Amino acid sequence: MLFRSGSVVVLNFWATFCPPCIREIPDLSAFHLAHSNEPVAVVGLSLDAPPADVVRAFVRKHNIPYPVAIADAAVAEAFGGVGQIPSTFIIGPDGKFAARYLGALTREELERVVSPLMQGLRR
């Protein structure tokens, strides 16, 4: 299971051709690994056009440990339009948007925003 109901979700829109997206991967990866046993999930949504093999190769090359999928324009539009990449949405355990970030995000900022949302959810 990707994440359970009531989890915090860090949803990151990115692309393989985006330098700021590439720069934030180590922070997203470190955050994901540090919280792998907690009710928080990092999910990457690539806005690259097919073929998917390009994205798969990129994920392998950069050792991305969190799930990655390819999103189309309809998915981006469902989030109110991404606007720029990287663009990260933090979804609280209640299913509501807790924060949105345009541009690269650091692990420290993720910790600052996500930690209070996980209070009471930790096992």
DSSP file with accessible surface (Angstrom, degrees, kcal/mol):
  #  RESIDUE AA STRUCTURE BP1 BP2  ACC     N-H-->O    O-->H-N    N-H-->O    O-->H-N    TCO  KAPPA ALPHA  PHI   PSI    X-CA   Y-CA   Z-CA
    1    1 A M              0   0  196      0, 0.0     3,-0.1     0, 0.0     0, 0.0   0.000 360.0 360.0 360.0 133.6    0.0    0.0    0.0
    2    2 A L        -     0   0   95      1,-0.3     2,-0.3    39,-0.0     0, 0.0   0.947 360.0 -25.4 -64.7 -51.5    1.4    3.4   -1.0
    3    3 A F        -     0   0   87     38,-0.1    -1,-0.3     4,-0.0     2,-0.2  -0.978  66.7-115.3-159.2 156.1   -0.1    5.2    2.1
    4    4 A R    >   -     0   0   84     -2,-0.3     3,-1.4    -3,-0.1    37,-0.0  -0.626  43.1 -85.1 -96.3 158.2   -2.9    4.6    4.5
    5    5 A S  T 3  S+     0   0  122      1,-0.3    -1,-0.1    -2,-0.2     3,-0.1  -0.279 116.7  34.3 -55.9 139.0   -5.9    6.8    5.0
    6    6 A G  T 3  S+     0   0   26      1,-0.3    -1,-0.3    87,-0.3     2,-0.2   0.532  91.3 129.3  88.4   7.1   -5.1    9.6    7.4
    7    7 A S    <   -     0   0    9     -3,-1.4     2,-0.4    85,-0.1    -1,-0.3  -0.492  63.7-112.2 -87.2 163.4   -1.5    9.9    6.3
    8    8 A V  E     -a   40   0A   0     31,-2.5    33,-2.4    -2,-0.2     2,-0.5  -0.796  33.6-155.1 -90.7 135.7    0.3   13.1    5.3
    9    9 A V  E     -aB  41  91A  13     82,-2.5    82,-3.1    -2,-0.4     2,-0.7  -0.968  12.8-161.1-120.1 129.5    1.1   13.2    1.6
   10   10 A V  E     -aB  42  90A   0     31,-3.3    33,-2.9    -2,-0.5     2,-0.7  -0.940  16.3-169.0-105.4 106.5    3.9   15.2    0.0
   11   11 A L  E     -aB  43  89A  14     78,-3.1    78,-2.9    -2,-0.7     2,-0.6  -0.892   1.9-169.2-106.7 113.0    3.0   15.4   -3.7
   12   12 A N  E     -aB  44  88A   2     31,-2.9    33,-3.4    -2,-0.7     2,-0.5  -0.903   9.9-158.9-112.4 114.9    5.8   16.7   -5.8
   13   13 A F  E     +aB  45  87A   0     74,-3.3    74,-1.8    -2,-0.6     2,-0.3  -0.802  34.8 143.0 -87.8 131.2    5.3   17.7   -9.5
   14   14 A W  E     -a   46   0A   2     31,-2.0    33,-3.2    -2,-0.5     2,-0.3  -0.866  35.7-140.2-154.3 179.6    8.6   17.6  -11.4
   15   15 A A    >   -     0   0    0     -2,-0.3     3,-1.4    31,-0.2     7,-0.1  -0.988  26.0-120.9-152.6 154.0   10.3   16.8  -14.7
   16   16 A T  T 3  S+     0   0   26     -2,-0.3    -1,-0.1     1,-0.3     6,-0.0   0.740 112.5  54.1 -67.3 -22.9   13.6   15.2  -15.8
   17   17 A F  T 3  S+     0   0  141      4,-0.0    -1,-0.3     1,-0.0    -3,-0.0   0.366  85.9  99.5 -92.9   6.3   14.6   18.4  -17.7
   18   18 A a    <>  -     0   0    8     -3,-1.4     4,-2.1     1,-0.2     3,-0.3  -0.817  56.0-161.7-103.2 106.8   14.2   20.7  -14.7
   19   19 A P  H  > S+     0   0   79      0, 0.0     4,-2.4     0, 0.0     5,-0.2   0.896  92.7  49.9 -56.1 -44.1   17.4   21.7  -12.8
   20   20 A P  H  > S+     0   0   38      0, 0.0     4,-1.5     0, 0.0     5,-0.1   0.880 109.5  53.6 -63.8 -32.1   15.6   22.9   -9.6
   21   21 A a  H  > S+     0   0    1     -3,-0.3     4,-0.8     2,-0.2     3,-0.2   0.925 109.4  47.5 -63.3 -43.8   13.7   19.6   -9.6
   22   22 A I  H >< S+     0   0   55     -4,-2.1     3,-0.8     1,-0.2    -1,-0.2   0.904 108.7  55.3 -65.5 -39.1   16.9   17.6   -9.8
   23   23 A R  H 3< S+     0   0  163     -4,-2.4     4,-0.4     1,-0.2    -1,-0.2   0.819 107.4  49.3 -64.2 -31.4   18.5   19.7   -7.0
   24   24 A E  H 3X S+     0   0    2     -4,-1.5     4,-2.4    -3,-0.2     3,-0.3   0.639  86.2  87.9 -86.6 -10.8   15.6   18.9   -4.6
   25   25 A I  H <X S+     0   0    7     -4,-0.8     4,-3.0    -3,-0.8     5,-0.2   0.908  85.5  52.7 -55.4 -46.0   15.6   15.1   -5.2
   26   26 A P  H  > S+     0   0   83      0, 0.0     4,-2.6     0, 0.0    -1,-0.2   0.903 111.5  46.9 -59.6 -37.5   18.2   14.4   -2.4
   27   27 A D  H  > S+     0   0   49     -4,-0.4     4,-2.4    -3,-0.3    -2,-0.2   0.915 113.9  46.6 -69.0 -43.5   16.2   16.4    0.1
   28   28 A L  H  X S+     0   0    0     -4,-2.4     4,-2.6     2,-0.2    -1,-0.2   0.920 114.3  49.0 -62.9 -41.1   12.9   14.6   -0.8
   29   29 A S  H  X S+     0   0   13     -4,-3.0     4,-2.8    -5,-0.2     5,-0.2   0.929 111.5  48.1 -64.1 -46.3   14.7   11.3   -0.8
   30   30 A A  H  X S+     0   0   33     -4,-2.6     4,-2.5    -5,-0.2    -1,-0.2   0.913 112.9  48.6 -62.4 -42.0   16.3   11.9    2.7
   31   31 A F  H  X S+     0   0    0     -4,-2.4     4,-1.4     2,-0.2    -2,-0.2   0.943 112.0  49.5 -62.0 -46.8   12.9   13.0    4.1
   32   32 A H  H  < S+     0   0   39     -4,-2.6     3,-0.4     1,-0.2    -2,-0.2   0.937 113.5  45.2 -58.2 -49.1   11.2    9.9    2.6
   33   33 A L  H >< S+     0   0  103     -4,-2.8     3,-1.2     1,-0.2    -1,-0.2   0.892 110.3  54.0 -66.0 -37.9   13.8    7.6    4.1
   34   34 A A  H 3< S+     0   0   48     -4,-2.5    -1,-0.2     1,-0.2     3,-0.2   0.771 118.1  36.3 -66.8 -24.7   13.8    9.3    7.5
   35   35 A H  T >< S+     0   0   12     -4,-1.4     3,-2.1    -3,-0.4     5,-0.4   0.092  76.6 122.1-116.3  23.4   10.0    8.9    7.7
   36   36 A S  T <  S+     0   0   72     -3,-1.2    -1,-0.1     1,-0.3    -2,-0.1   0.744  80.1  44.7 -63.4 -22.3    9.6    5.5    6.1
   37   37 A N  T 3  S+     0   0  132     -3,-0.2    -1,-0.3    -4,-0.2    86,-0.3   0.134 103.3  83.2-105.7  19.5    7.9    4.0    9.2
   38   38 A E  S <  S-     0   0   47     -3,-2.1     2,-2.5     2,-0.2    84,-0.1  -0.774  95.7 -93.5-119.4 165.7    5.7    7.0    9.8
   39   39 A P  S    S+     0   0    3      0, 0.0   -31,-2.5     0, 0.0     2,-0.3  -0.298  90.4  99.8 -79.2  58.6    2.3    8.0    8.4
   40   40 A V  E     -a    8   0A  17     -2,-2.5     2,-0.4    -5,-0.4    -2,-0.2  -0.996  50.6-165.4-141.5 140.3    3.7   10.2    5.6
   41   41 A A  E     -a    9   0A   8    -33,-2.4   -31,-3.3    -2,-0.3     2,-0.5  -0.994   9.8-153.3-130.1 135.5    4.3    9.5    2.0
   42   42 A V  E     -a   10   0A   1     -2,-0.4     2,-0.4   -33,-0.2   -31,-0.2  -0.925  19.0-177.7-102.5 129.9    6.3   11.2   -0.6
   43   43 A V  E     -a   11   0A  15    -33,-2.9   -31,-2.9    -2,-0.5     2,-0.5  -0.997  13.9-150.8-131.3 127.7    5.0   10.8   -4.2
   44   44 A G  E     -ac  12  68A   0     23,-2.9    25,-2.5    -2,-0.4     2,-0.6  -0.840   5.9-165.5 -98.2 132.8    6.7   12.2   -7.3
   45   45 A L  E     -ac  13  69A  20    -33,-3.4   -31,-2.0    -2,-0.5     2,-0.3  -0.934  12.6-150.4-118.9 105.2    4.6   13.0  -10.3
   46   46 A S  E     -ac  14  70A   0     23,-3.1    25,-3.1    -2,-0.6   -31,-0.2  -0.562  10.4-162.7 -75.9 134.5    6.6   13.6  -13.4
   47   47 A L        +     0   0   51    -33,-3.2   -32,-0.2    -2,-0.3    -1,-0.1   0.194  48.9 128.7-100.1  15.7    5.3   16.0  -16.0
   48   48 A D        -     0   0   14    -34,-0.3    23,-0.0     1,-0.1    -2,-0.0  -0.409  64.0-116.4 -67.0 144.4    7.6   14.6  -18.7
   49   49 A A        -     0   0   81      1,-0.1    -1,-0.1    -2,-0.1    -2,-0.0  -0.497  56.3 -58.2 -73.6 152.5    5.9   13.6  -21.9
   50   50 A P  S    S+     0   0  109      0, 0.0    -1,-0.1     0, 0.0     2,-0.1  -0.171  87.4  95.5 -54.3 154.4    6.2    9.9  -22.7
   51   51 A P    >>  -     0   0   77      0, 0.0     3,-1.2     0, 0.0     4,-0.7   0.260  52.3-158.4 -89.7 149.8    8.1    7.7  -23.2
   52   52 A A  H 3> S+     0   0   35      1,-0.3     4,-2.8     2,-0.2     5,-0.2   0.745  84.7  75.4 -65.4 -23.9    8.0    6.3  -19.6
   53   53 A D  H 3> S+     0   0  100      1,-0.2     4,-2.5     2,-0.2    -1,-0.3   0.839  90.9  56.1 -59.2 -33.5   11.4    4.7  -20.2
   54   54 A V  H <> S+     0   0   76     -3,-1.2     4,-2.0     2,-0.2    -1,-0.2   0.933 110.3  43.8 -64.0 -44.3   13.1    8.1  -19.9
   55   55 A V  H  X S+     0   0    7     -4,-0.7     4,-2.8     2,-0.2    -2,-0.2   0.925 112.7  51.9 -67.9 -44.2   11.5    8.7  -16.5
   56   56 A R  H  X S+     0   0  128     -4,-2.8     4,-2.2     1,-0.2    -2,-0.2   0.927 111.2  47.5 -58.3 -45.0   12.3    5.1  -15.3
   57   57 A A  H  X S+     0   0   45     -4,-2.5     4,-2.8     1,-0.2    -1,-0.2   0.901 111.7  50.7 -63.6 -40.5   15.9    5.5  -16.3
   58   58 A F  H  X S+     0   0   23     -4,-2.0     4,-2.3     2,-0.2    -2,-0.2   0.923 109.1  51.0 -62.3 -45.0   16.1    8.9  -14.5
   59   59 A V  H  <>S+     0   0   30     -4,-2.8     5,-2.0     1,-0.2     4,-0.4   0.921 113.3  45.4 -60.5 -44.5   14.6    7.4  -11.3
   60   60 A R  H ><5S+     0   0  163     -4,-2.2     3,-1.2    -5,-0.2    -2,-0.2   0.941 112.0  51.2 -63.5 -47.4   17.2    4.6  -11.4
   61   61 A K  H 3<5S+     0   0  161     -4,-2.8    -2,-0.2     1,-0.3    -1,-0.2   0.870 116.7  39.9 -59.1 -38.5   20.1    7.0  -12.1
   62   62 A H  T 3<5S-     0   0   57     -4,-2.3    -1,-0.3    -5,-0.2    -2,-0.2   0.339 105.4-127.1 -97.0   7.8   19.1    9.3   -9.2
   63   63 A N  T < 5 -     0   0  135     -3,-1.2    -3,-0.2    -4,-0.4    -4,-0.1   0.887  34.3-172.8  50.4  46.5   18.2    6.5   -6.8
   64   64 A I      < -     0   0   14     -5,-2.0    -1,-0.2     1,-0.2     4,-0.1  -0.621   8.8-170.5 -74.4 116.6   14.8    7.9   -6.1
   65   65 A P        +     0   0   53      0, 0.0    -1,-0.2     0, 0.0     3,-0.1   0.609  58.5  77.8 -87.5 -12.3   13.4    5.8   -3.3
   66   66 A Y  S    S-     0   0    8      1,-0.1   -23,-0.1   -25,-0.0   -37,-0.0  -0.586  95.5 -82.9 -96.1 160.2    9.8    7.1   -3.2
   67   67 A P        -     0   0   55      0, 0.0   -23,-2.9     0, 0.0     2,-0.4  -0.331  44.9-167.0 -63.1 141.7    7.1    6.2   -5.7
   68   68 A V  E     +c   44   0A  42    -25,-0.2     2,-0.3    -4,-0.1   -23,-0.2  -0.996   9.6 173.3-131.7 135.3    7.1    8.1   -9.0
   69   69 A A  E     -c   45   0A  48    -25,-2.5   -23,-3.1    -2,-0.4     2,-0.5  -0.881  34.4-109.6-131.5 165.8    4.3    8.2  -11.6
   70   70 A I  E     -c   46   0A  66     -2,-0.3     2,-0.3   -25,-0.2   -23,-0.2  -0.883  33.0-158.8 -99.8 126.6    3.8   10.2  -14.8
   71   71 A A        -     0   0    8    -25,-3.1     2,-0.2    -2,-0.5   -26,-0.0  -0.797   1.5-149.8-103.6 147.4    1.1   12.8  -14.6
   72   72 A D     >  -     0   0   98     -2,-0.3     4,-2.0   -23,-0.0     3,-0.4  -0.476  39.7 -88.0-103.6-178.1   -0.7   14.3  -17.5
   73   73 A A  H  > S+     0   0   82      1,-0.2     4,-2.7     2,-0.2     5,-0.2   0.850 125.1  59.1 -60.6 -33.4   -2.3   17.7  -17.9
   74   74 A A  H  > S+     0   0   69      2,-0.2     4,-1.8     1,-0.2    -1,-0.2   0.896 105.8  48.1 -65.2 -38.8   -5.6   16.5  -16.4
   75   75 A V  H  > S+     0   0   52     -3,-0.4     4,-0.8     2,-0.2    -2,-0.2   0.944 112.8  47.9 -66.1 -46.6   -3.8   15.5  -13.2
   76   76 A A  H ><>S+     0   0   13     -4,-2.0     5,-1.9     1,-0.2     3,-1.1   0.920 110.9  51.8 -59.5 -41.5   -2.0   18.8  -12.9
   77   77 A E  H ><5S+     0   0  134     -4,-2.7     3,-2.1     1,-0.3    -1,-0.2   0.852  99.0  64.3 -65.1 -32.9   -5.3   20.6  -13.6
   78   78 A A  H 3<5S+     0   0   80     -4,-1.8    -1,-0.3     1,-0.3    -2,-0.2   0.755 101.4  52.5 -62.8 -21.4   -6.9   18.7  -10.8
   79   79 A F  T <<5S-     0   0   44     -3,-1.1    -1,-0.3    -4,-0.8    -2,-0.2   0.083 133.2 -91.9 -99.6  20.6   -4.5   20.4   -8.5
   80   80 A G  T < 5S-     0   0   61     -3,-2.1    -3,-0.2     3,-0.0    -2,-0.2   0.663  81.3 -57.2  82.5  16.2   -5.5   23.9   -9.8
   81   81 A G      < -     0   0   18     -5,-1.9    -4,-0.1    -6,-0.2     3,-0.1   0.404  49.2-122.2  81.8 132.6   -2.7   23.8  -12.4
   82   82 A V        -     0   0    9      1,-0.2     2,-2.1     5,-0.0    -1,-0.1   0.867  31.3-171.1 -79.3 -36.2    0.9   23.4  -11.4
   83   83 A G        +     0   0   86      4,-0.0     2,-0.3    19,-0.0    -1,-0.2  -0.432  63.3  11.3  81.0 -71.5    2.1   26.6  -12.9
   84   84 A Q  S    S-     0   0   99     -2,-2.1    19,-0.1    -3,-0.1   -71,-0.1  -0.927  88.0 -87.2-135.4 161.6    5.8   26.0  -12.4
   85   85 A I  S    S+     0   0   41     -2,-0.3   -71,-0.1    17,-0.1    19,-0.1  -0.937  99.2  40.6-122.9 149.1    8.0   23.1  -11.5
   86   86 A P  S    S+     0   0    1      0, 0.0    17,-3.2     0, 0.0     2,-0.4   0.600  76.5 164.4 -69.6 153.6    9.0   21.9   -9.1
   87   87 A S  E     -BD  13 102A   0    -74,-1.8   -74,-3.3    15,-0.2     2,-0.4  -0.987  15.4-165.3-139.4 125.7    5.7   22.4   -7.4
   88   88 A T  E     -BD  12 101A   0     13,-2.6    13,-2.9    -2,-0.4     2,-0.4  -0.960   6.2-162.9-122.9 132.8    4.9   20.5   -4.1
   89   89 A F  E     -BD  11 100A   7    -78,-2.9   -78,-3.1    -2,-0.4     2,-0.6  -0.941   7.4-154.1-111.4 132.2    1.6   20.1   -2.4
   90   90 A I  E     -BD  10  99A   0      9,-2.9     8,-3.4    -2,-0.4     9,-1.4  -0.937  12.2-164.3-105.3 121.5    1.4   19.0    1.2
   91   91 A I  E     -BD   9  97A  29    -82,-3.1   -82,-2.5    -2,-0.6     6,-0.2  -0.935  12.9-137.3-110.7 123.2   -1.9   17.2    2.0
   92   92 A G    >   -     0   0    2      4,-2.8     3,-2.4    -2,-0.5   -86,-0.2  -0.152  30.7 -97.0 -74.2 171.2   -2.8   16.8    5.6
   93   93 A P  T 3  S+     0   0   43      0, 0.0   -87,-0.3     0, 0.0   -86,-0.1   0.723 123.8  62.9 -64.2 -16.2   -4.3   13.7    7.2
   94   94 A D  T 3  S-     0   0  110      2,-0.2     3,-0.1   -88,-0.1   -86,-0.1   0.435 118.5-111.4 -85.6  -0.1   -7.8   15.2    6.8
   95   95 A G  S <  S+     0   0   55     -3,-2.4     2,-0.3     1,-0.3   -87,-0.0   0.488  79.2 122.8  84.8   3.9   -7.3   15.2    3.0
   96   96 A K  S    S-     0   0  145      1,-0.1    -4,-2.8     2,-0.0    -1,-0.3  -0.690  73.1 -96.8-100.4 152.2   -7.1   19.0    2.7
   97   97 A F  E     +D   91   0A 121     -2,-0.3    -6,-0.2    -6,-0.2     3,-0.1  -0.478  38.1 177.3 -65.8 127.1   -4.2   21.0    1.3
   98   98 A A  E     -     0   0A  50     -8,-3.4     2,-0.3     1,-0.4    -7,-0.2   0.719  64.1 -10.1-101.3 -28.9   -2.0   22.2    4.1
   99   99 A A  E     -D   90   0A  24     -9,-1.4    -9,-2.9     2,-0.0    -1,-0.4  -0.982  51.6-152.7-164.4 158.4    0.7   23.9    2.0
  100  100 A R  E     -D   89   0A 104     -2,-0.3     2,-0.4   -11,-0.2   -11,-0.2  -0.995  12.1-164.5-139.5 135.3    1.9   24.5   -1.6
  101  101 A Y  E     -D   88   0A  45    -13,-2.9   -13,-2.6    -2,-0.4     2,-0.5  -0.979   6.8-159.2-123.2 131.9    5.4   25.3   -2.6
  102  102 A L  E     +D   87   0A  95     -2,-0.4   -15,-0.2   -15,-0.2     2,-0.1  -0.941  67.4  15.2-105.8 127.0    6.6   26.7   -5.9
  103  103 A G  S    S-     0   0   15    -17,-3.2   -15,-0.2    -2,-0.5    -2,-0.1  -0.341 111.8 -22.3  99.1 175.1   10.2   26.0   -6.6
  104  104 A A        -     0   0   56    -19,-0.1     2,-0.4    -2,-0.1    -2,-0.1  -0.264  60.6-150.5 -62.9 143.0   12.7   23.7   -4.9
  105  105 A L        -     0   0    6    -84,-0.1     2,-0.2    -4,-0.1   -77,-0.2  -0.913   5.4-139.7-117.3 140.1   11.9   22.5   -1.4
  106  106 A T     >  -     0   0   62     -2,-0.4     4,-2.2     1,-0.1     5,-0.1  -0.609  22.1-118.8 -97.1 160.2   14.4   21.6    1.3
  107  107 A R  H  > S+     0   0   80      1,-0.2     4,-2.9    -2,-0.2     5,-0.2   0.895 115.0  57.1 -61.6 -38.7   14.2   18.8    3.8
  108  108 A E  H  > S+     0   0  134      1,-0.2     4,-2.3     2,-0.2    -1,-0.2   0.910 107.5  46.6 -60.2 -42.8   14.3   21.3    6.6
  109  109 A E  H  > S+     0   0   48      2,-0.2     4,-2.1     1,-0.2     5,-0.2   0.903 111.4  52.0 -67.3 -40.6   11.2   23.1    5.2
  110  110 A L  H  X S+     0   0    1     -4,-2.2     4,-3.2     1,-0.2     5,-0.4   0.934 110.2  48.6 -58.9 -46.6    9.4   19.8    4.8
  111  111 A E  H  X S+     0   0   45     -4,-2.9     4,-2.1     1,-0.2    -2,-0.2   0.918 109.9  52.8 -59.2 -43.7   10.2   18.8    8.4
  112  112 A R  H  < S+     0   0  152     -4,-2.3    -1,-0.2    -5,-0.2    -2,-0.2   0.894 119.0  34.0 -60.9 -39.8    8.9   22.2    9.6
  113  113 A V  H  X S+     0   0   21     -4,-2.1     4,-0.7    -5,-0.1    -2,-0.2   0.887 122.3  43.0 -85.3 -40.4    5.6   21.9    7.7
  114  114 A V  H  X S+     0   0    0     -4,-3.2     4,-1.5    -5,-0.2     3,-0.5   0.872  99.0  69.5 -80.1 -35.8    4.9   18.1    8.0
  115  115 A S  H >X S+     0   0   31     -4,-2.1     4,-0.7    -5,-0.4     3,-0.6   0.906 100.4  46.8 -52.9 -48.6    5.9   17.5   11.6
  116  116 A P  H >4 S+     0   0   81      0, 0.0     3,-0.7     0, 0.0    -1,-0.3   0.868 109.7  55.4 -63.8 -30.0    2.9   19.3   13.1
  117  117 A L  H 3< S+     0   0   47     -4,-0.7    -2,-0.2    -3,-0.5    -3,-0.1   0.783 106.2  51.7 -70.9 -25.7    0.6   17.5   10.7
  118  118 A M  H XX S+     0   0    0     -4,-1.5     3,-2.7    -3,-0.6     4,-0.9   0.557  78.4 121.8 -88.3  -8.4    1.8   14.2   11.9
  119  119 A Q  T << S+     0   0  125     -4,-0.7    -4,-0.0    -3,-0.7     0, 0.0  -0.312  84.3  14.0 -56.0 130.9    1.3   14.9   15.6
  120  120 A G  T 34 S+     0   0   81      1,-0.1    -1,-0.3     3,-0.0    -2,-0.1   0.305 113.9  80.9  85.3 -10.8   -1.1   12.3   16.9
  121  121 A L  T <4  +     0   0   42     -3,-2.7    -2,-0.2     2,-0.1    -3,-0.1   0.659  63.2 105.9 -97.7 -21.2   -0.6   10.1   13.9
  122  122 A R     <        0   0   97     -4,-0.9   -84,-0.1     1,-0.1    -2,-0.0  -0.346 360.0 360.0 -65.2 142.7    2.7    8.5   14.9
  123  123 A R              0   0  209    -86,-0.3    -1,-0.1    -2,-0.0    -2,-0.1  -0.345 360.0 360.0 -76.8 360.0    2.5    4.9   16.0
